Amino acid sequence: MTYRFLPHTADIRVAIEAPGFEQLLAEATVVVRGLLAGTGRVEEREERRLTVRGADPTEVFLRYLQELLYLFETEGFLPATVDTDRFAGTEAVIRVSGEVSDPARHEHQPEVKAVTRHGLTVVRGDVGWRAEVVFDV
């Protein structure tokens, strides 16, 4: 599993690779956590259960990232780990563990306004899954 930041004019563009879709979501969670809280450790103190639906895996991926941003915006919730209980192409049942942001331990980062559809790709290849996503900051 891996991710890397790609050049982008004004926003943050990321490429993520993983052997399975569940691992792709886990790696995307690492990216989002870093964008929201920097390098500070996030504890597994609380859990959120999500059911994410979409027309295809790309839409499921997008909606999952949108849910993570929503949880942060509304509750200050930072994701630590993710476990996918089920993925069926158009639906994923996910458990996200984490904690509410603590300014004493988590770095303040530039505001992530949204995850965009612009340039979004999620594809399954011979060796796994690859996604490219742009975060509006």
Secondary structure, DSSP 8 states (H G I E B T S, - for coil): -EEEEE--SSSEEEEEEESSHHHHHHHHHHHHHHHHHTTS-----EEEEEEEE-SSHHHHHHHHHHHHHHHHHHH-EEEEEEEEEEE-SSEEEEEEEEEE--TTTS-------EE-STT-EEEEETTEEEEEEEEE-
